[in-house]
Amino acid sequence: MQTYLVGGAVRDRLLGLPVTERDYLVVGATPEQLLQQGFRQVGRDFPIFIHPQDGSEYALARTASGSRQTLAAPLAHPGVTLEEDLSRRDLTINAMAESDDGELIDPFGGRRDLEQRVLRHISPAFAEDPIRVLRVARFMARFASLGFRIAGETRELMRSMVDAGQLNELVPERVWQELDKALGEPNPVPFFAALREVGALARLLPELDSLWGVPQPERWHPEIDTGVHTMMVLAQAARLSDEQSIRFAALTHDLGKASTPAHILPSHHGHEERGVAILRALCRRLRVPTRYQELAECCGRYHSQLHHLDELKATTRLKLLERLDAFRRPQRLEAFLLVCEADFRGRAGFEQRTYPQADRLRRLYRAAASVDSSQLPKWVSGKAMGDAMRRLRLEVMRRVDREVS
C-alpha cells in the first residue's frame, strides 16, 4: 500500500500558494484495509475515506473517469496504478502526485503547464463529464491574475461539448455549486468570460448572456454595453466584499435591461421591476439559496433609488429603508449599499470615484434606528404605535438632512 499527496495541494505548492487542503491517493489497498485502520468511508459509491486523526481525505486509486454526477461508478481495486488514476483527472495541473519522500510524479506534463500558465485537458476522456467545462472556467477565475489561459485545444473541446448539448445533462444543483464557488474566487469575472467564449453562458445563464450587445446611454455608461457594465460591476463587488451573495446580487442587478423594448433604447425605464421576474426564474431554475435571491431582488428593485437619493423625499427614503427591512436586518442594508456602490463604480472612468449616497443613507438609517418605543407615550399601541414610530423616524431623518445640508 502506497500513499501519495495529489491534486490541488501539489499544484498550489508548486505555484507558491498556501496549501489549505490536502487530499491523498492510496494505491494497492482495499476499503477493508482502510476501515481496519480507523478510516471512515464517505458515501457508498465512492472509495473516499476520512483520516481518523487529521480529517484529510484519502481516496483509493480508481480507473473510471466518471464524476459524482454520472451514473457509472468509478472502479477501484488494488491493481489500479497511480498513473491510471491520474489519467482520469481533468487538467494536467491537477494530475500530479507527490510521494512520501517528496518525489514529484508528473506523467502528463502538469509542471510544464504550470510554468507556461496553461489550463490543458489530459485526454479526450475530459468530454465524458460536462461539469468540467465549468471547472475549467472556475480555474480561470482563480488563476487568471497569475497569467493563466485555456489551451486552444481544450477551449475547442469545451466548445464542442457545448455544441453537442452535453451541458443539458447537468443537474441544477451542480451548476449552482460551480457558480457559487466561482463567485468566491479572487476575481469571478474570468469565469463568465470563459463560459461565454465557448458558448456555455448562453446555455446555462441565458438571462446574463443576453445582456451583451444591449446599449445604455453613453452619458451615464461610457462603456455602453450592458454585459460589459455587468462584468465591471462584478469586478468592483469582488474588490468591496468576499461575500458571494453580494457578488451574485451585483451580477444580476441589471437583468431587466435585456428585456427593454427596442423603441426606448438606449434608455431602460422600468428595467428594475422587469428584472425581478427574470431573476426569480433564474433562481428557480438553478435552485439558488433564498438569502441570495432576497438580496438580489432588493438590489435589482431599488439600486436606482439609492443612486438618486438626493432627489427623494424623506418619506420615500424611509420607505426604502423599510422595504430593505433595514431595521430588523441591518446586515442586508450594508450588503445593498455595497452592491449599489459597485454598480456606481462599475463604469468606464468611474472606478475610483466616491459614492456619497451610501454614507448618507447610512447616516439616515442610524438616526431612524435610534428611535424606539420608549420614546412614545405608554398609552400608544397597535397600528397607532407603528404610525407614531414612523413620524418620529421621519423627524430625526429630516433633522439629519438639515444638519448635512
C-alpha positions in Angstrom: 0.0 0.0 0.0 1.4 3.4 -1.0 0.1 6.9 -0.2 0.5 10.0 -2.4 -0.4 13.6 -1.9 -2.4 14.6 -5.0 -4.3 17.3 -6.8 -4.6 20.9 -5.6 -2.1 20.6 -2.8 0.7 19.6 -5.2 -0.4 22.2 -7.7 -0.6 25.1 -5.2 2.7 24.2 -3.6 4.4 24.4 -7.0 2.7 27.8 -7.6 4.0 29.1 -4.3 0.4 29.4 -3.0 -0.9 28.5 0.5 -2.0 24.8 0.8 -5.2 24.8 2.7 -6.4 21.3 1.9 -4.6 18.0 1.5 -6.0 15.1 -0.4 -4.3 11.7 -0.6 -4.4 8.8 -3.0 -3.9 5.3 -1.8 -2.6 2.7 -4.3 -2.6 -1.0 -3.6 -5.2 -1.1 -0.8 -8.8 -2.3 -0.3 -11.6 -0.5 1.6 -11.4 -3.1 4.3 -7.8 -2.3 5.0 -8.5 1.4 5.5 -11.6 0.7 7.6 -9.5 -1.6 9.8 -7.1 1.3 10.4 -9.9 3.5 11.6 -10.7 5.4 8.5 -14.3 6.5 7.9 -15.8 5.9 4.5 -17.7 8.8 2.8 -20.7 7.7 0.7 -21.5 4.3 -0.6 -20.4 4.5 -4.2 -17.0 6.3 -4.0 -13.9 4.9 -2.3 -13.1 8.0 -0.3 -12.1 7.8 3.4 -11.6 10.3 6.1 -8.4 10.0 8.2 -9.3 9.3 11.9 -6.9 12.0 13.3 -6.5 14.9 10.9 -9.7 14.6 8.8 -7.8 14.6 5.5 -9.4 12.8 2.5 -7.9 9.5 1.3 -9.2 8.0 -2.0 -8.5 4.6 -3.4 -7.0 4.6 -6.8 -9.7 4.1 -9.5 -9.9 3.9 -13.2 -13.3 5.3 -14.3 -13.4 8.9 -15.5 -17.0 9.4 -14.4 -17.9 12.1 -11.8 -20.2 12.1 -8.8 -22.9 13.2 -11.3 -22.5 10.4 -13.8 -24.3 7.0 -13.4 -21.2 4.9 -13.8 -19.4 4.4 -10.5 -15.5 4.5 -10.6 -13.9 1.2 -10.4 -11.4 0.9 -7.5 -9.3 -2.1 -6.8 -5.7 -2.7 -5.5 -4.4 -3.3 -9.0 -5.1 0.3 -10.3 -1.8 2.1 -10.8 -1.0 5.7 -9.8 -0.8 6.8 -13.5 -4.1 5.1 -14.3 -5.8 7.1 -11.5 -4.2 10.4 -12.5 -5.1 9.9 -16.2 -8.9 10.2 -15.3 -8.5 13.7 -13.9 -9.5 16.8 -15.7 -6.4 19.0 -16.2 -2.7 18.3 -16.3 -2.0 20.7 -13.5 -4.4 18.6 -11.3 -2.8 15.3 -12.3 0.4 15.4 -10.3 1.3 13.5 -7.2 4.0 13.6 -4.5 5.3 10.6 -2.7 6.1 10.4 1.0 9.8 11.2 0.3 8.9 14.3 -1.8 9.3 12.9 -5.3 7.1 14.6 -7.9 5.2 12.2 -10.2 4.0 14.1 -13.3 3.1 11.8 -16.1 1.1 14.4 -18.2 3.3 17.5 -18.0 1.4 19.3 -15.3 4.5 21.1 -14.1 5.4 22.4 -17.6 1.9 23.7 -18.0 2.1 25.4 -14.6 5.3 27.1 -15.7 3.7 28.1 -19.0 0.4 29.1 -17.2 -1.8 26.9 -19.3 -5.0 25.0 -18.4 -4.9 21.9 -20.6 -7.0 18.7 -20.5 -5.3 15.4 -20.2 -7.2 13.3 -22.7 -10.5 13.0 -24.7 -12.0 11.5 -21.6 -12.4 15.1 -20.4 -15.5 15.2 -22.5 -17.2 12.4 -20.5 -18.1 14.9 -17.7 -19.8 18.2 -18.8 -19.2 19.8 -15.3 -15.6 20.1 -16.4 -16.5 23.0 -18.7 -17.5 24.9 -15.6 -14.5 23.7 -13.6 -12.0 25.0 -16.2 -13.8 28.3 -16.2 -13.6 28.4 -12.4 -9.9 27.8 -12.5 -9.6 30.8 -14.8 -11.4 32.8 -12.0 -8.8 31.6 -9.6 -5.6 31.8 -11.7 -6.2 34.5 -14.4 -4.4 37.0 -12.2 -1.3 34.7 -12.5 -1.4 34.9 -16.3 -3.2 31.6 -16.9 -5.0 30.9 -20.2 -7.0 28.0 -21.5 -5.1 25.9 -24.1 -6.6 26.2 -27.6 -7.3 22.5 -27.9 -9.1 22.5 -24.5 -11.1 25.5 -25.4 -12.2 23.8 -28.7 -13.1 20.6 -26.8 -15.2 22.7 -24.4 -17.0 24.4 -27.3 -17.7 21.0 -28.9 -19.2 19.7 -25.7 -21.5 22.8 -25.5 -22.5 22.4 -29.2 -23.3 18.7 -28.6 -25.7 19.7 -25.9 -23.8 18.0 -23.1 -24.4 20.8 -20.6 -28.1 19.9 -20.8 -27.2 16.8 -18.8 -26.1 18.9 -15.8 -28.5 19.0 -12.8 -29.2 22.4 -11.3 -27.5 21.8 -8.0 -24.2 21.1 -9.7 -24.4 24.2 -11.9 -25.2 26.3 -8.9 -22.4 24.7 -6.9 -19.8 25.7 -9.5 -21.3 29.1 -10.0 -21.2 29.8 -6.2 -17.6 28.6 -6.0 -16.7 30.8 -8.9 -18.2 33.8 -7.1 -16.0 33.0 -4.2 -12.8 33.1 -6.2 -10.5 36.2 -6.1 -11.8 37.5 -9.4 -15.0 35.9 -10.7 -15.1 37.8 -14.0 -12.8 35.4 -16.0 -15.3 32.5 -15.1 -18.1 34.2 -17.0 -15.7 35.3 -19.8 -14.5 31.7 -20.3 -18.1 30.3 -20.3 -19.2 33.0 -22.8 -16.2 32.3 -25.1 -17.2 28.6 -25.6 -21.0 29.3 -25.8 -21.7 27.8 -22.3 -23.0 31.0 -20.8 -25.9 31.2 -23.3 -26.9 27.6 -22.3 -26.5 27.9 -18.5 -27.3 31.6 -17.8 -29.1 32.9 -20.9 -30.5 35.8 -18.8 -27.0 37.0 -18.2 -25.6 36.2 -21.7 -28.4 38.3 -23.3 -27.1 41.5 -21.7 -24.1 41.7 -24.2 -25.0 43.9 -27.1 -27.7 45.8 -25.2 -26.8 49.6 -25.3 -27.0 52.1 -22.5 -26.8 55.9 -22.6 -23.2 56.9 -23.2 -23.6 59.9 -20.8 -24.0 57.6 -17.8 -22.3 54.5 -19.2 -19.3 55.3 -21.3 -18.7 51.5 -21.7 -22.2 51.5 -23.4 -22.6 47.7 -23.5 -24.7 46.3 -20.6 -22.8 43.0 -20.5 -19.5 44.8 -20.2 -21.0 47.0 -17.5 -22.2 43.9 -15.6 -18.7 42.4 -15.5 -17.3 45.8 -14.4 -19.8 45.8 -11.5 -18.9 42.3 -10.6 -15.3 43.2 -10.5 -16.0 46.1 -8.2 -18.1 44.0 -6.0 -15.3 41.5 -5.7 -13.0 44.3 -4.5 -15.5 45.5 -2.0 -16.6 42.2 -0.5 -15.7 38.5 -0.3 -19.4 37.6 0.4 -20.8 35.6 -2.5 -24.4 36.7 -2.1 -23.2 40.3 -2.6 -21.3 39.3 -5.8 -24.4 37.4 -7.0 -26.6 40.5 -6.5 -24.1 42.6 -8.4 -24.1 40.0 -11.2 -27.9 40.0 -11.6 -28.8 43.6 -10.7 -29.5 44.7 -14.3 -31.1 41.6 -15.8 -34.2 43.6 -16.7 -32.2 45.6 -19.3 -32.2 42.6 -21.7 -36.0 42.9 -21.9 -36.1 46.7 -22.6 -38.4 47.4 -25.6 -36.3 48.3 -28.6 -38.1 51.6 -29.3 -36.9 53.2 -26.0 -33.2 52.1 -26.2 -30.7 53.1 -25.0 -32.9 54.2 -22.1 -34.0 51.5 -19.7 -37.0 52.9 -18.0 -38.7 50.2 -15.8 -35.8 47.8 -16.0 -35.7 47.4 -12.2 -39.1 45.8 -11.9 -38.8 43.8 -15.2 -35.6 42.3 -13.8 -37.3 40.9 -10.8 -39.3 38.3 -12.8 -36.2 37.3 -14.8 -34.2 36.9 -11.6 -36.9 34.8 -10.0 -37.0 32.5 -13.0 -33.2 32.1 -12.9 -33.2 31.4 -9.2 -36.0 28.8 -9.5 -34.1 27.0 -12.3 -30.8 26.8 -10.5 -32.3 26.5 -7.0 -30.4 29.5 -5.7 -30.5 29.8 -1.9 -33.2 32.1 -0.6 -30.8 34.6 1.0 -29.0 35.1 -2.3 -32.3 35.7 -4.1 -33.7 38.1 -1.5 -30.7 40.3 -1.5 -30.5 40.2 -5.3 -34.2 41.2 -5.6 -33.7 44.2 -3.3 -30.7 45.4 -5.3 -32.4 44.9 -8.6 -35.5 46.8 -7.5 -34.0 49.6 -5.5 -30.5 50.4 -6.7 -31.7 53.3 -8.9 -33.4 54.8 -5.9 -30.2 55.0 -4.0 -28.3 56.4 -7.0 -30.9 59.3 -6.9 -31.1 59.5 -3.1 -30.7 63.3 -3.1 -33.8 63.7 -5.2 -36.0 61.6 -2.9 -38.4 62.9 -0.3 -37.8 61.9 3.3 -40.9 59.7 3.2 -39.5 57.8 0.2 -36.2 57.4 1.9 -37.9 55.9 4.9 -39.9 53.6 2.7 -36.7 52.5 1.1 -35.2 51.5 4.5 -38.4 49.7 5.3 -38.5 47.8 2.0 -35.0 46.7 2.6 -36.1 45.5 6.1 -33.2 47.5 7.4 -34.5 48.0 11.0 -34.7 44.2 11.5 -31.8 43.2 9.2 -29.2 45.9 9.2 -26.7 43.5 7.5 -28.9 43.5 4.4 -28.8 47.2 4.2 -25.0 47.1 4.3 -24.9 44.5 1.6 -27.3 46.5 -0.5 -25.1 49.6 -0.1 -22.0 47.7 -1.3 -23.8 46.4 -4.4 -25.0 49.9 -5.2 -21.5 51.2 -4.8 -20.2 48.5 -7.1 -22.9 49.4 -9.6 -21.9 53.1 -9.5 -18.2 52.4 -9.8 -18.6 49.7 -12.4 -18.5 52.1 -15.3 -15.7 53.3 -17.5 -14.0 56.2 -15.8 -16.0 55.9 -12.6 -13.8 53.1 -10.9 -12.1 55.4 -8.4 -15.0 57.8 -7.7 -16.6 58.1 -4.3 -20.2 57.1 -3.7 -21.6 59.6 -1.1 -25.1 58.2 -1.4 -24.1 55.1 0.6 -22.8 57.1 3.6 -25.8 59.4 3.5 -28.2 56.5 3.7 -26.1 55.0 6.5 -26.5 58.2 8.5 -30.2 58.4 7.9 -30.6 54.8 8.9 -28.6 55.3 12.2 -30.8 58.2 13.0 -34.0 56.4 12.3 -32.9 53.3 14.1 -32.2 55.3 17.2 -35.9 55.8 17.7 -37.6 53.2 19.9 -40.9 52.6 21.6 -39.7 54.0 24.9 -39.9 57.5 23.3 -43.7 57.1 22.8 -46.5 57.7 25.3 -47.3 54.5 27.2 -51.0 54.6 26.0 -49.9 54.2 22.3 -50.2 50.7 20.9 -51.0 48.7 17.8 -51.2 50.5 14.5 -51.0 53.8 16.3 -47.6 52.8 17.7 -46.3 52.0 14.2 -47.6 55.3 12.8 -46.0 57.2 15.7 -42.7 55.4 15.2 -42.7 56.4 11.5 -43.4 60.0 12.4 -40.5 60.1 14.8 -38.2 58.4 12.3 -39.1 60.9 9.7 -38.5 63.8 12.1 -35.0 62.6 13.0 -34.2 61.9 9.4 -35.2 65.4 8.4 -33.1 66.8 11.2 -30.1 64.9 9.9 -30.8 66.2 6.4 -30.8 69.8 7.6 -27.5 69.3 9.5 -25.8 67.8 6.5 -27.1 70.5 4.1 
